C-alpha cells in the first residue's frame, strides 16, 4: 500500500497539471479569439468606409509582416498600386504615401497636426529614448534649437573638415596597404562639440537635462551622424562598382577640381587640398551621392501620426490616430516622380549644364523636410565628398564577387546586409 501511494499521488498531480495547462491553453485561445474578433470587426468597419473618401485599402498589418525581410521593396509595390494607400492595424490605420504633395502637407503645411504619436514613440523609445528622433513638442524644440546653433557655426564647419580630411587620409593609407597585398576590404565597417553645448545647458536645468536625457540626446546624434553617412558611403561605393563609367567620371572631376601634382602619391598632402573651393567644384560627385541617396536613402521610411482629423491634398480623409508613413525608399523608384529610368543609377539627372540642381525636399526626402529637415545635411555632404574624393582619386574599386547584388537589412537605417567586400587597385594618374 505504501509503495502504491507515491504512484497515486504522481498520477493525481499529473492530472492536476494537465488540467491547469488545459485551462491556460483555453484562456490563451479565448484571448486570441477576442483579439482576432476585435481586429476583424475593426477591419470590417474600415472596409465599410473604404468608399468614404479614405485612402484605398490594400491589406492589413499581416501583409507587411509576411514581407518584413523585404519591407522597403514591399513599399515600392504599395506605391505602384496607389500613390497613397492604407493598411489596417489593430485599432488604427496606417496611411502610406509616395506623393510629394502629401509629404509637403504633413511635414510643412499642416505640421502641427502630425506628430510622432504614442504608437511610434512606443516603438522607438527603447532605442532612441527621449532623443530628437523620437520626441515631439517642447523636448524636440529644445534639442533642435540648441543643436541648430552648433551646426550653423563656421567653427564647426572648419573643425569638421579637418577631421574629415584626417580620417580620409587614415582610411586611404589603410586601403593602400590592402591594395598592395591584394586583400579584400569590407566597406560596410565605419566607426568639440555639440555634446558640450548640451552639458552646459544641463547645468542650468539639471532636473530636465539629467544624465538619462543627455544619454538619449547624444545617442540620437551619434546615430544621425554615424550610421547614416556610413551606410550611404557603402551604397555609394557599391553603385560605383556596378557603374564603372560613373566611377571614372567622378575620378576625372576630382582630378580637374584639385590643384595637384600627378606624381605626388601622398594622401595627407592631397587631403589638405580638399578645401571648400575644391569641394564646391565637384558637382558630378555631389550628383552621384544624391543619386545614391535617391535609390538608397539612409532612412527608408519615416512615420508620423495624426493628432486630429484632416483632409490631404488628394482629397482623402485622415482620422485622428491614423499613422502617416512617407516611403522614401519607394519614392526614389517611382516613374511618375523620376521618369521611366527611375530604377537606373544616373547622376546626370541632377545636372543642368554641368551644375548640380537640387530637387524639392518633398520629392527627394532623404534629409526629411519642413521644420524637421536634417540639421546636418551640408555637414553630411561635406564629410561624404571629402572621403569619397580622397579614396576615388587614389584607388579604383571593384566588387570581390561581381555577380553579387547587395541587399539591405530591414532596420531604422538602410544597412547593407553582409557588408560590401571590394578589391582596391591603385589608380594610375
C-alpha positions as CSV (number, residue, x, y, z in Angstrom):
1,X,0.0,0.0,0.0
2,X,2.8,2.4,1.0
3,X,4.6,1.6,-2.3
4,X,1.5,2.4,-4.3
5,X,0.9,5.8,-2.7
6,X,3.6,7.8,-4.4
7,X,2.4,6.5,-7.8
8,X,-1.2,7.6,-7.0
9,X,0.0,11.0,-5.9
10,X,2.0,11.3,-9.0
11,X,-1.0,10.4,-11.2
12,X,-3.1,12.9,-9.3
13,X,-0.5,15.6,-9.7
14,X,-0.2,14.8,-13.4
15,X,-3.9,15.1,-13.9
16,X,-3.9,18.4,-12.0
17,X,-1.1,19.7,-14.1
18,X,-2.9,18.7,-17.3
19,X,-6.0,20.5,-16.1
20,X,-4.0,23.6,-15.4
21,X,-2.3,23.5,-18.8
22,X,-5.6,22.9,-20.5
23,X,-7.1,25.9,-18.7
24,X,-4.2,28.0,-19.6
25,X,-4.4,27.0,-23.3
26,X,-8.1,27.7,-23.3
27,X,-7.6,31.1,-21.8
28,X,-4.9,32.0,-24.4
29,X,-7.1,30.7,-27.2
30,X,-10.1,32.7,-26.0
31,X,-7.8,35.8,-25.7
32,X,-6.5,35.3,-29.2
33,X,-10.1,34.8,-30.5
34,X,-11.1,38.1,-28.8
35,X,-8.2,39.9,-30.4
36,X,-8.9,38.4,-33.8
37,X,-12.6,39.2,-33.4
38,X,-11.8,42.8,-32.4
39,X,-9.4,43.1,-35.3
40,X,-11.9,41.6,-37.7
41,X,-14.6,44.0,-36.5
42,X,-12.2,46.9,-37.0
43,X,-11.3,45.7,-40.5
44,X,-15.0,45.3,-41.4
45,X,-15.6,48.9,-40.3
46,X,-12.6,50.1,-42.3
47,X,-13.8,48.2,-45.4
48,X,-17.2,49.7,-44.9
49,X,-15.6,53.1,-45.0
50,X,-13.4,52.5,-48.0
51,X,-15.6,54.5,-50.3
52,X,-16.0,57.4,-48.0
53,X,-13.0,59.5,-49.0
54,X,-10.5,57.2,-47.3
55,X,-7.2,56.1,-49.0
56,X,-7.5,52.8,-50.8
57,X,-7.2,49.8,-48.5
58,X,-4.5,47.4,-49.7
59,X,-4.4,45.0,-46.8
60,X,-3.7,44.5,-43.1
61,X,-0.6,44.5,-40.9
62,X,-0.1,40.9,-41.9
63,X,0.8,41.9,-45.4
64,X,3.7,43.8,-44.0
65,X,4.7,41.1,-41.6
66,X,4.7,38.4,-44.3
67,X,7.2,40.5,-46.3
68,X,9.2,42.0,-43.5
69,X,12.6,40.9,-44.8
70,X,12.0,42.9,-48.0
71,X,9.8,45.5,-46.4
72,X,11.0,48.5,-48.4
73,X,10.5,46.7,-51.7
74,X,7.0,45.9,-50.4
75,X,6.6,49.7,-50.1
76,X,7.5,50.0,-53.7
77,X,4.6,47.7,-54.6
78,X,2.3,49.8,-52.4
79,X,3.4,53.0,-54.2
80,X,3.0,51.4,-57.7
81,X,-0.6,50.4,-56.8
82,X,-1.6,53.8,-55.3
83,X,0.4,56.9,-54.6
84,X,-1.4,57.0,-51.2
85,X,-2.9,53.8,-49.7
86,X,-3.9,52.3,-46.3
87,X,-3.1,49.3,-44.2
88,X,-5.2,48.2,-41.2
89,X,-3.5,47.7,-37.9
90,X,-5.2,46.6,-34.6
91,X,-7.1,49.7,-33.5
92,X,-5.9,52.1,-36.2
93,X,-5.0,52.5,-39.9
94,X,-1.5,53.2,-41.3
95,X,-1.5,55.5,-44.3
96,X,1.4,55.0,-46.8
97,X,2.3,57.7,-49.3
98,X,4.7,58.4,-52.1
99,X,3.0,61.6,-53.1
100,X,5.2,64.7,-52.7
101,X,2.1,66.9,-52.2
102,X,1.0,64.8,-49.3
103,X,4.6,64.8,-47.9
104,X,4.7,68.6,-48.0
105,X,1.2,68.7,-46.4
106,X,2.3,66.5,-43.5
107,X,5.8,67.9,-43.0
108,X,5.1,71.6,-43.6
109,X,1.6,72.9,-44.4
110,X,-0.1,71.0,-41.6
111,X,2.9,70.3,-39.5
112,X,1.1,71.0,-36.2
113,X,-1.5,68.3,-37.0
114,X,1.0,65.4,-37.1
115,X,3.5,64.2,-34.5
116,X,5.5,61.1,-33.7
117,X,2.5,59.9,-31.7
118,X,2.3,57.5,-28.8
119,X,2.4,54.4,-31.1
120,X,5.6,55.4,-32.8
121,X,7.2,56.6,-29.6
122,X,6.4,53.2,-28.0
123,X,8.2,51.5,-30.9
124,X,11.2,53.8,-30.8
125,X,11.7,54.7,-27.2
126,X,13.8,51.6,-26.2
127,X,16.5,52.6,-28.7
128,X,16.1,56.4,-29.0
129,X,14.7,57.3,-25.6
130,X,13.8,61.0,-25.4
131,X,16.2,62.0,-28.1
132,X,15.4,64.1,-31.1
133,X,14.4,61.2,-33.4
134,X,11.6,60.0,-31.1
135,X,10.3,63.2,-29.4
136,X,7.8,65.9,-30.2
137,X,6.7,69.2,-28.6
138,X,9.0,71.1,-26.2
139,X,11.7,68.4,-25.9
140,X,12.1,68.4,-29.7
141,X,12.1,72.2,-29.9
142,X,14.6,72.4,-27.1
143,X,17.0,69.9,-28.7
144,X,16.6,71.3,-32.2
145,X,17.3,74.9,-31.0
146,X,20.4,74.0,-29.1
147,X,21.8,71.8,-31.9
148,X,21.0,74.4,-34.7
149,X,23.3,76.9,-33.0
150,X,26.2,74.5,-33.3
151,X,25.5,73.3,-36.8
152,X,25.3,76.8,-38.1
153,X,28.7,78.0,-36.8
154,X,31.7,78.5,-39.0
155,X,33.9,76.9,-36.3
156,X,32.0,73.6,-36.6
157,X,32.3,73.6,-40.4
158,X,36.0,74.3,-40.3
159,X,36.7,71.8,-37.5
160,X,34.7,69.1,-39.1
161,X,36.5,69.5,-42.4
162,X,39.9,69.0,-40.7
163,X,38.6,65.8,-39.0
164,X,37.1,64.5,-42.3
165,X,40.4,65.1,-44.1
166,X,42.4,63.4,-41.3
167,X,40.1,60.4,-41.3
168,X,40.1,60.2,-45.1
169,X,43.9,60.1,-45.0
170,X,43.9,57.3,-42.5
171,X,41.4,55.3,-44.5
172,X,43.3,55.8,-47.7
173,X,46.5,54.6,-46.1
174,X,44.7,51.5,-44.8
175,X,43.3,50.8,-48.3
176,X,46.7,51.4,-49.8
177,X,48.1,48.5,-47.7
178,X,45.2,46.3,-48.8
179,X,45.7,47.2,-52.5
180,X,49.4,46.4,-52.3
181,X,48.7,43.0,-50.7
182,X,45.7,42.2,-52.8
183,X,43.4,41.8,-49.8
184,X,39.6,42.3,-49.8
185,X,38.3,45.2,-47.8
186,X,34.8,45.5,-46.2
187,X,33.4,49.0,-46.9
188,X,30.4,48.5,-44.5
189,X,32.6,48.8,-41.4
190,X,32.7,52.6,-40.5
191,X,33.3,53.9,-36.7
192,X,34.1,69.9,-30.0
193,X,31.4,69.9,-29.9
194,X,27.7,69.6,-29.7
195,X,27.9,67.5,-26.5
196,X,29.5,70.4,-24.6
197,X,26.6,72.7,-25.5
198,X,24.1,70.2,-24.1
199,X,26.2,69.6,-20.9
200,X,26.4,73.4,-20.3
201,X,22.6,73.5,-20.7
202,X,22.2,70.7,-18.2
203,X,23.9,72.8,-15.5
204,X,21.1,75.4,-16.0
205,X,18.3,72.9,-15.7
206,X,19.6,69.7,-14.0
207,X,16.2,68.2,-13.4
208,X,15.2,68.2,-17.1
209,X,18.6,67.8,-18.5
210,X,19.6,64.8,-16.4
211,X,22.1,62.1,-17.3
212,X,19.5,59.8,-18.9
213,X,18.2,62.7,-21.1
214,X,21.7,63.6,-22.1
215,X,22.4,60.0,-23.0
216,X,19.3,59.9,-25.2
217,X,20.4,63.1,-26.9
218,X,23.9,62.0,-27.6
219,X,22.8,58.6,-28.8
220,X,20.4,60.1,-31.3
221,X,23.1,62.5,-32.7
222,X,25.6,59.7,-32.9
223,X,23.2,57.5,-34.9
224,X,22.3,60.5,-37.1
225,X,25.9,61.4,-37.8
226,X,27.5,57.9,-38.0
227,X,25.1,55.2,-39.2
228,X,23.5,57.4,-42.0
229,X,26.7,58.6,-43.6
230,X,28.5,55.3,-43.2
231,X,25.6,53.4,-44.8
232,X,25.3,55.9,-47.6
233,X,29.0,55.7,-48.5
234,X,28.7,51.9,-48.5
235,X,25.8,52.1,-51.1
236,X,27.8,54.8,-53.0
237,X,30.8,52.6,-53.5
238,X,28.5,49.7,-54.4
239,X,26.9,51.8,-57.1
240,X,30.3,52.9,-58.4
241,X,31.4,49.3,-58.7
242,X,28.1,48.5,-60.6
243,X,28.7,51.6,-62.8
244,X,32.4,51.8,-63.6
245,X,31.9,54.6,-66.1
246,X,30.4,56.8,-63.4
247,X,33.4,55.9,-61.1
248,X,35.8,57.1,-63.8
249,X,33.8,60.3,-64.4
250,X,33.9,61.1,-60.7
251,X,37.7,60.4,-60.7
252,X,38.2,62.8,-63.6
253,X,36.2,65.6,-62.0
254,X,38.2,65.2,-58.8
255,X,41.5,65.4,-60.7
256,X,40.2,68.6,-62.5
257,X,39.0,70.2,-59.3
258,X,42.1,69.8,-57.2
259,X,45.4,71.6,-58.0
260,X,47.7,68.6,-57.6
261,X,51.0,67.2,-58.8
262,X,50.1,63.9,-60.5
263,X,53.4,62.4,-59.5
264,X,52.7,63.0,-55.8
265,X,51.1,60.0,-54.0
266,X,51.0,61.4,-50.5
267,X,47.4,61.2,-49.3
268,X,47.9,63.7,-46.5
269,X,49.1,66.4,-48.9
270,X,46.1,65.6,-51.2
271,X,43.5,65.9,-48.5
272,X,45.0,69.3,-47.5
273,X,44.0,70.5,-50.9
274,X,40.3,69.5,-50.4
275,X,39.2,72.9,-49.2
276,X,35.8,74.4,-49.6
277,X,36.7,75.8,-53.1
278,X,37.8,72.4,-54.4
279,X,34.8,70.5,-52.9
280,X,32.3,73.0,-54.3
281,X,33.6,72.4,-57.8
282,X,32.7,68.7,-57.6
283,X,29.1,68.9,-59.0
284,X,29.2,65.4,-60.5
285,X,30.4,63.8,-57.3
286,X,27.6,65.7,-55.4
287,X,25.1,64.4,-58.0
288,X,26.4,60.8,-57.7
289,X,26.0,60.9,-53.9
290,X,22.5,62.4,-54.3
291,X,21.6,59.7,-56.8
292,X,22.8,57.1,-54.3
293,X,20.5,58.7,-51.6
294,X,17.6,58.7,-54.0
295,X,17.8,54.9,-54.5
296,X,19.2,54.0,-51.1
297,X,18.0,56.7,-48.6
298,X,19.6,56.5,-45.2
299,X,16.2,56.4,-43.5
300,X,14.0,54.4,-45.9
301,X,10.6,55.2,-44.3
302,X,9.5,57.7,-41.7
303,X,6.3,57.9,-39.7
304,X,4.0,60.4,-38.1
305,X,0.5,60.1,-36.5
306,X,-2.5,62.3,-37.0
307,X,-3.3,64.3,-33.8
308,X,-6.6,65.4,-35.3
309,X,-8.9,64.7,-38.3
310,X,-7.5,66.1,-41.6
311,X,-8.0,66.1,-45.3
312,X,-5.0,65.5,-47.6
313,X,-4.3,67.5,-50.8
314,X,-5.5,64.5,-52.8
315,X,-8.9,64.7,-51.0
316,X,-8.5,61.6,-48.8
317,X,-9.7,61.9,-45.2
318,X,-7.3,61.3,-42.3
319,X,-8.8,60.2,-39.0
320,X,-7.2,61.1,-35.7
321,X,-4.9,58.3,-34.7
322,X,-4.1,57.3,-38.3
323,X,-0.4,56.6,-38.9
324,X,1.2,58.5,-41.7
325,X,4.2,56.9,-43.5
326,X,6.1,58.6,-46.2
327,X,8.0,55.9,-48.1
328,X,11.4,57.5,-49.0
329,X,12.8,54.3,-50.5
330,X,9.8,53.7,-52.6
331,X,9.6,57.3,-53.8
332,X,13.0,57.1,-55.3
333,X,11.8,54.3,-57.6
334,X,8.6,55.8,-58.9
335,X,8.5,56.6,-62.6
336,X,5.8,59.2,-62.0
337,X,8.3,61.2,-60.0
338,X,11.7,60.5,-61.7
339,X,10.8,59.3,-65.2
340,X,10.9,55.9,-67.0
341,X,14.6,55.4,-65.9
342,X,13.7,55.8,-62.2
343,X,15.4,52.5,-61.4
344,X,18.6,53.5,-63.1
345,X,21.6,55.0,-61.4
346,X,22.1,58.2,-63.4
347,X,23.9,61.1,-61.7
348,X,23.3,63.3,-64.8
349,X,19.6,63.7,-63.9
350,X,20.8,66.1,-61.2
351,X,22.8,68.3,-63.5
352,X,21.9,71.2,-65.8
353,X,24.8,72.3,-68.0
354,X,27.1,70.6,-65.5
355,X,25.8,72.4,-62.5
356,X,24.0,70.5,-59.7
357,X,20.3,71.3,-59.3
358,X,18.6,70.4,-56.0
359,X,15.1,68.8,-56.1
360,X,12.2,69.7,-53.9
361,X,12.8,68.2,-50.5
362,X,9.2,66.8,-50.6
363,X,10.2,64.8,-53.6
364,X,13.7,63.9,-52.5
365,X,13.0,63.3,-48.8
366,X,16.3,61.7,-47.9
367,X,17.1,64.5,-45.5
368,X,13.5,64.9,-44.3
369,X,11.8,68.3,-45.0
370,X,9.9,71.2,-43.4
371,X,10.7,72.1,-39.7
372,X,12.3,68.7,-39.2
373,X,14.7,68.9,-42.1
374,X,18.1,67.4,-41.2
375,X,20.4,69.9,-39.5
376,X,23.4,68.0,-40.6
377,X,22.6,67.9,-44.3
378,X,25.5,70.1,-45.5
379,X,27.7,68.6,-42.8
380,X,27.0,65.1,-44.2
381,X,27.6,66.1,-47.8
382,X,30.9,67.6,-46.9
383,X,32.0,64.5,-45.0
384,X,31.0,62.1,-47.8
385,X,32.6,64.3,-50.5
386,X,35.9,64.6,-48.8
387,X,36.0,60.8,-48.0
388,X,34.9,59.8,-51.5
389,X,37.2,62.3,-53.3
390,X,40.3,61.0,-51.4
391,X,39.6,57.3,-52.0
392,X,38.5,57.6,-55.6
393,X,41.5,59.8,-56.5
394,X,43.9,57.2,-55.4
395,X,42.0,53.9,-56.0
396,X,39.8,52.1,-58.4
397,X,37.3,49.8,-56.7
398,X,35.8,46.5,-57.8
399,X,33.5,44.1,-56.1
400,X,35.1,40.9,-54.9
401,X,32.2,39.0,-56.4
402,X,30.9,41.0,-59.3
403,X,27.9,38.7,-59.7
404,X,26.6,39.6,-56.2
405,X,23.8,42.1,-55.8
406,X,23.7,43.8,-52.4
407,X,20.6,43.6,-50.2
408,X,19.6,45.5,-47.1
409,X,18.6,44.6,-43.6
410,X,15.2,45.8,-42.5
411,X,16.2,48.4,-39.9
412,X,15.6,52.0,-39.0
413,X,18.5,52.9,-41.3
414,X,19.3,51.2,-44.6
415,X,22.2,49.0,-43.6
416,X,23.7,46.7,-46.2
417,X,23.4,43.1,-45.3
418,X,26.6,41.0,-45.0
419,X,28.8,44.0,-45.8
420,X,30.4,45.2,-49.1
421,X,33.6,43.3,-50.0
422,X,35.8,45.1,-52.5
423,X,39.2,45.0,-54.1
424,X,41.1,48.3,-54.3
425,X,43.6,49.0,-57.1
426,X,45.9,52.0,-57.3
427,X,44.5,54.4,-59.8
428,X,47.0,55.5,-62.5
429,X,47.3,59.3,-62.7
